[in-house]
């Protein structure tokens, strides 16, 4: 082999190495951007969202969900809670709503609202009350009233108060792990 051929091979190897480095750096940058601004994984910690979500379920949080729209009633959201922890709960009350529970029935602005995601727990605990009565609460502007589906074991707006919409990280809908539990959470 001539010296020229060796030099050409060396240049070719360096060029290929540089291409690999650029591809890897691009992949890391893309992953960082996606996680920071678009989608992020979250692990359900605890039983506050049973039966909808189980402890240790892994979900995808859509961080862009509320960029062009507002949270809707019954969306499952992840938000920054007091004490520096992130919570996952269900939106029950929107800004301006009057929320109240009476005889295990949700009332929004005086109208009885069905909560089909609670039916399994209501049958399980019947005749006991799943959600204890509380006086009407008016949700302030730019705030949300949130509850866990497992009303008996949830630290939510009944304890921490309403949450500001700026504290919302995103909407959580897709359970991706364990694979056997893969589903869209509603």
GUBA-531855 format. One record per atom (N, C-alpha, C): x, y, z. Coordinates in steps of 0.05 Angstrom, whole numbers, plus 5000, padded with zeros to 4 digits. Each point is the difference from the previous one (the first is absolute). Layout:
# GUBA-531855
XYZ...
//
This chain:
# GUBA-531855
501749765000498350245000501850255000499150194984501650244999499350195023501850185004499650205021497550174994499550064975497650164993497549855007499949744995497749845006499549995030502149985016499750005029499050265010501050224989499050275008497150034993499249914976497250014992498249845018500949765008498549835018499750135027502150135010500050135026498050244999500150154978498150224997497149904999499649784986497449884998498949915027501849885017499249915027499450245017501550214999499650245015497350134992499550014974497550114991497649835009500249744999497949835010499650035030502250025015499850045029498650265006500750214985498850265004497049994994499249864979497249974993498549865022501249795012498749865023499750185024502150165006499850185023497850214995499850104976497950204994497249875003499749764990497449865002499349955029501949925016499549955029499350265014501550214995499450265012497250104992499349964974497450084991497849845014500449745004498049835013499650095029502250065014499850105028498650275001500650184982498750264999497149974995499349834981497249964993498549875024501249815013498749885024499650215022502050175004499850215020497750194993499850084976497950194992497249875003499849754991497449865003499249985029501949925017499349975029499450265014501550214993499650265013497550144991499249974975497950174989497649854989500249744994497849874987498849775017501549795005499149775014501949925022499049895022501849915021498749755013501749825009498949775015499550085029498049885012499450045029499149735011500749975026499349755014497850075020497849855000497950045019501049905027499950185020501149935027497750005019499149765008497949985020497449904988497950005017497449894993497950214996500750264998498050214999498350004975500949874979498550004975498849734993500049825019498649744996497150054997498649864984500749774984501150074972500050264993500850094973503049944995501650085020502949964997501049855025501949824995501149845022502750115008500849955025502650075010502149884981502050154992502249934983499349984970497650074993499450034971501850224989501049954976501750214987498350124977500050265000498350154981501750204984498850094978501250214984498450265006501350215007498850265005500450174975497850104989500150174977500250295010502450114999500650275010498850224982499349934975499050194982496950015000498849825015497049974999498650265005501050175017498650255007501350254990501749964979501350244988497950164985498249864986498050144984497149965010499749875023497449965011500349995031497749995013499950005029499449725010500749935024499149745011497049985000499149764996497149945000499349845024497550025008499049845022500549704995501049875019500649715001502649934986501550194989502749944990501749905024501849824994502049915020502550164995500850165020502350184997502249935020502450094993502350005018500650295005500550065026500550285007502050015024501350245002501850055023498350065024500249845021498450035024501850145021498850095022501650115022502149795009502050095013502249835011501749884978500050124976501849924979499549734987497649895003499449744989498050044977500149824980498150014978497849795006497550094996497749835004498749944974498549785000498349934977497249975011498150164989497350015009498150064977497449995006498050054980498850285004499750154978498850275002497049965004499050125022497149995006498850284996501350215009498950274998501850184983498750164983501450194983499550285012501650204991499750275011497050104998499150105023497250105002498049795008500749745000498149795007499450015031497649925006499349945028500049695003501749905017500349715003499049925028498449795001499149905026499449704997500349865023499349725002497949985022497949844993497949955019498949724995500049845020499149724998501449854978502650034999501749874980499450084971498950234997499350104973501550274995501350014977501450254992497950194988500250255009498350224988501950214990499650084975501550214988498050214992500350245012498150224995497149915004499649845021497349915007499049764985501449914980499149784983501549745008498549795004501249745007501549894976502549925005501749904978500849715006499749834980500849725003503149984998501149815015502849944999500449704995499849914975500049714994502649875009502250145001502649885008500049935029498050085016499849935028498249765006498549904979498049805005501149755013502449914992501249765012500450045030501150225008500550055028497450045015498050134988497550045014498749735006500149814981498949745005501649855022502650045000501749875019499450105029499650265003499650115026497150035009498149944982497250025006499349845025498650105018498450255001501650245011502649965005501650225011500350224979500650245010500450234983502950004989500350054975502750024988501150285003498450204994500850285002498350135021501250085022498550135022499050284991497850085011498850264993502050225007499950214984501350255007498450244989500350225014498650244993500850104972498250154987500750104973502650165000501549954979502650154996499850134973500650264999500150144974502949994991500549894977502849984990500850284989502250115012500950274991501050004971500150244988501150034973502849895000500849884977502749894996500649775019498049875012500449785019498449764990500849775010498549754995499549865026497849865002499349835023500549714991501849865014500749734991499549805023499249754992499649795019501349744989500949835018500949744992497549824997500149794984497749834996499549835026502149945014499849855026499550215022497650095002499450235017500649955030500249755007500649945028503050015006501750004980502950005004501450194981498950244997501150194982500450275014502450104997500650285008499650174976497950165001499350154976499050285008498350124983499150285006498550025026499049795011498750015026502050065022502649924995502150045019501950234993500850014974502050204992498850254987497350004996498750224988500149984969499050204987500050004971502850044990500549934975502750034989499950204977502150154998500250204979500649864973498850104978500449874974502950004992501650195010502850014993501649775013498849865019501349785013499649744985498350004980499449764985502349944981501049755002502249914982498849914974497849855001498849904976497849795006499049894978497849815002501249724998499149825017501049725000497749824991500549864978497949824989501049724994502549984992500949744990501649855022499049775008501549825017501649824982502750015002501649844982501549775014500049995027501349795014498649955026499649755009500949764986498449964974501349874981498849954974497249885002499649835020497449875003497850205007500850235010498050215007499950234980501349964976500050214980497250084993499450275003497350094994499950315000497850104991499450285002498350045026501050155019498550045025498050234996497649945008497850204998498950055027
//
